[in-house]
Amino acid sequence: MKLPGTRYARSGEVRIAYQVVGNGPIDLVFVPGFISNLDVHWEDPGYAHLLRRLGSFARLIQLDKRGTGLSDRVDTHALPSLETRMDDVRAVMDAAGSGRAALLGASEGGPMAILFAATHPQRVRALILYAVGAGGDKAMHADRIDIAALKRAIETRDARTMAGFYADDALLRIIDCDNPPSRPRELKGKGAIVSYYDDVCSRLIHSMESGIADGERLAFTQACAYPDGTRVFCAAMIELAGGKISKQTVVQAWDA
């Protein structure tokens, strides 16, 4: 297989490097982990074999996240948010002419892929996660927040216990069909967050499906259902400070 040329997608003021491999019947977007370099990948025989195999049955679109590999550098004092990085995937898909694709998120690329699937479900035909930790009933820790305890509070709809996880000045951002990433709904302070959870816990049945933790950040997915059968898929990204949730972004997608 001839090695692909590197192209660039404009995402805001940043150029995101990407390559297209193969011409299969479906698009497959590979969201890499913490470190990647599109050119160096081809110098590793094992990695190159993987890329060729993926490109043998799909139109593989692989990218370097902003700040890594061949993509533009970022200000180390103002690192991009997960939402910004997620939108880079959208920019690459647009530039590559991909309207709908399967997403393969590896390691730290998993939360980006999850957030993209929840924000743009119409553009995702499948979500594949590799080497991404899963929670379930197994406890994992990020600072002093225990994912198992968070899971119990969510699934028992215990709003008061949920509120205890948050700092007094916590910020909760909600992204859904009425509140896009550029203009999320924002709830500021524990009081507003408690009121929100009192409401949603009284009306929805919740199931926390998976969770991953990395230092003072954690993410989890959640399936919810209204009494009338309407289902909601949620992905939540959390930042911690002093053992409490200081910032949280929740992305919601309805099945109707």
N, C-alpha and C positions, 0 to 999 in steps of 0.2 A: 504493500500500500504506500502510495506517495505521501510524504509528510505534508501536512496542511500548512498553509500560511497563517500568520497571526493577524487578526483583524481587531478593530477597536470600536466599542460602543460608547457613546457619550451619555453619562449619567450625571446630570447637573454640570458641574465644572470639572468632573473627573472622567478620564478615559479608562474603560474596563477592557482588558485584553481577553479575547476569546478565539477559539478555533473550532472549525466544523470538520468532522471526520465521518466519512461514509455517506450513503444516500438511501438508507433504509426507509421503510414505509411509515415509521413513527419517529418523532423527535424525542431525544433523551438528553436532558440537561444535567450535567454532572457538576454538583456544587461541592467543592473540595473542602478539606479540613483546614487546620490552622496555617499550614505552609503549603504553597504550591508554586510551580513555575512551568508554564506551558512548554517551553523549549527543553528544560531539563528532564521533564517526564519522558521524552523520547530517547534519552540517553540511558535510561534504566530499562534493561531487557524485560523484566517482569512487568513493570508499569506499562511499557510500550505494548506488550502482548495483550494486557487488559484493554487498553484503548482500542487496539485493532479488533479485538473480539466484540467489544461494544459497537464499534462502527461497522461490523459485518452484518448486523441485523437491524440497526437503527441509524438515524442521522444524529450522531453524537455531537452535542454542543458543550464544550468544556471551557471554563473560565478561570482566571485568576481574580480572587477577591481584591477589592481596592486596598492598596497598601502592600500587596504581596505580588511576587512574581513579576510579570511584565506590565501589570496595571500601574496607574499613577500612585505615587506615594501619598501618605496622609499626614496631617499634623499630629504628632504623638501627644500633644497636649490637648487635643480636641478630637479624640477618636470617634469614628462614626458609630451611630446607634445600630442596633439590629434591624430596625425599620429601614434605615438608609441602605445598609448592605443588602437587605432583601430586595429593595427596589432596583439595585444593580442587576439582579437576575432578570427583572422585567425589561430593563434597558437592553440587555444582551439578547433576550428572546426577540424583542422588537427589531433590533439590528440584523439578526440572523433570519428574519422573516418567519419566525415560529409563532403561530397563533395558539397552539395547544401542545403540551409536551408532558412526558413522564419526567419526574424529578428524582434524581438520585443524590441524596445528601449523605456525605461521609463525615464521620466524626463531628467536628464543630460546624460543618456545613449542614448538619441535621436540623438545628433550630431555624436556620435561614430557610430551608426547604419547607419545614412545617409552617412557618409564618407566611411564606408565599402561597402555599396551598390553601391556607385559611383566608388570606386576603383576596386571592384571585382564583377561586375554585373553578371558574369557567375556563381557565387556561391550563388546568392540570388534569391530565387523564389518569395519572397514577403517582403515588408517592412511595419511594423506596428509601429506607434508612439503613446505613451500614456503619457498624462500630459506634452506634449511638446508644448510650446507656438507657435502660428502661427501669421504671420504678416498680409498679405493682405494689405488693405488700412488703417488698424489701426496702428497708430504711436506707436512705442515702442522705448525707449531710452537706449543707452549704452554709458555712459559718455555724450558727446555732439553730437554723431552721431545719427541721426534720421533715423530709418529703412524706414519710409514712404518716406523721401526725397531720400534715396538711391534707393528705388523702382522706383520712378519717373524718376531719372536719367538713370537707367538701361533700363526701358521700352521705354523711348523717345530717347534712344541711344545718350545721351548727354555726350560725352567723356570729354568735358572741365569741366562740373560740377562734373563728377566722379573724375577727377584729383584733384579737390579741397578738396576731402575727405582725401587725402594722405599726410603724412609727407614728407619733402624733402628727407629724407634718408630711405623711406619706402622700404620694401622688399616684392615682389610678387613671390610666388612659384606656379608653374603650374604642375599638375600631370595628365598625360594622357597615352594613349597606347604607346607613344614613350618616355615618361619621367616617369619612375616608382617612387614610394615614396622614394626609396633609392637614386635616382639621378634626382630630379625634375629640371625643367627649372626654372632659377632664373632671375628675372628682378630687378635690384637694382637702387633705386633713382626714384624720381617723373618723370623725363624726359623720362626714359625708359618705365615707366608705362603708361604715356600719349600716347606715340607712339603705345603701345600695344592696348589701348582702342580705339584710332583713327582707327586702323585697324579692330578690331572685331566689333565695332559699325557700320562701313560702310558696313559690309558684312553679319551680322546676325540680325534676329529679336529676341528680348529678352522678356521673361516674368518671373518676379520674383514671385515664388510660395508661399514661406513661409519664416519666419524669426524668430529667437529667440535671446534674449539678456540677458546677465548675467554679470553685472558689466562692466568691460572693455573688454569683449569678446562678439562677436555676430557671428551668423551663418545664412546662408540662402541658399535656393535651387533655381535653375533657369533653365528654359527650353529655349533652343535657336533653331533656324531653319535657314538653308541656303536656298537661293532661289530655289535650285534644290530639296528641300524637305527633305534633310538630317537633322536629329534632333540630338541635343546635350543636355545631362542632366548635370548640373553642381551643385556642392556643394561647398560653400565658407565658410571658417573659418577665422575670423578677430580678431586681437589683437589691442587695442587702447593704445595710449600714448598721454596725453595732448589734448584729443579731436580729434586726427587725427589717421588715420590708419597707424600703424607702421609695422605690418606684416600681410600678407594674404596668405592663401593657397587655391588654386582653383583646384578641382578634376573634370575632364571632362570625360564623357563616351558617345561614339557615338552609334547610333542605327544600324549601319551597320559595 
